[in-house]
């Protein structure tokens, strides 16, 4: 638990899966924090001050010291509060967890971003295939209930987008992206992850996200 | 020091700054390893087996367990062999070191890759400006002799490309990329880094790199 003298603030945005990663990790550790909601397209001066490089959420501010970039924040949280570890203790397993969480950002999230921002149908199909190649790697990597074993860990938390955001994007865009036939293990994982008591409590309301993405894709 | 029973192998390529990162880190730790040179455009079956996801160097194999991605390997090395730490011990400083080393890959290396692969002069100029914005951030971040303080650390090692590769690329392309007038601290850092006894011993021969890049840009 954080001591009384500690001040922990999270600058976030309801619709951001990157912020959701940090919220799940803090909840897993049992850490209380103050949450500041930033406005899409109209970020606060405070956020610019804390994250002048990327100018985006999430930013975790611990006793006035800001930390940006969700994966960097997750490592910080795991090193600062030791209870309920997010990373394995074995060095090689830690390396694999870092490898796969980076993979999700570099390969999967990037491919999906292209799916979302491409108007041309043919091009979009190519990016969907690219994102499916990435999912295939994750499907093969999933050996237990969670990527972290019986408990959720770094890779599971990083993959929150796949579990919770993806079905919403599917609904908005009328696409099937996490196909249960193609990725049965990943599909089951997504159900188990979303129903995990800690995760469930921290996920944003589905209807709000749906409204947000509907508005965004319409414009 | 690695014990006698340990088997440490590095799959690399002379011209790769990502491999150089791993070589410098292993040398800093005083770890002996077997080096396997991979061929540009004709990678070995062993490398494909060890890094089926990205199919590229570097791959560190420690007692038959492979680890890919240079920044993941650096963290593994630092966790496995504790002498001469690469990362600071303080959690917030560790987060900053990770932030800036990711920044070098995400912002600087990506911008520079675009400089190198763009034929159009106008477009090239835009990417050079983008790379200079990234260097400006690094210039402002450099407060001591090295990013790691008086000793080299994660950010210095990650930035080996800027110190050693960049002047070679400048020569091959006839461009000025690390301008001493614009980036005086970074320029001095690059000299200190290249002359660091550990670094100096592990950098590839300048003439070989020059020949490699000349041939590559000619084709």
Interface residues (C-beta under 8 A of the other chain):
Chain A: X53 X62 X65 X67 X68 X69 X71 X72 X73 X75 X76 X79 X80 X91 X92 X94 X95 X96 X98 X99 X102 X103 X107 X137
Chain B: X53 X62 X65 X67 X68 X69 X71 X72 X73 X75 X76 X79 X80 X91 X92 X94 X95 X96 X98 X99 X102 X103 X107 X137
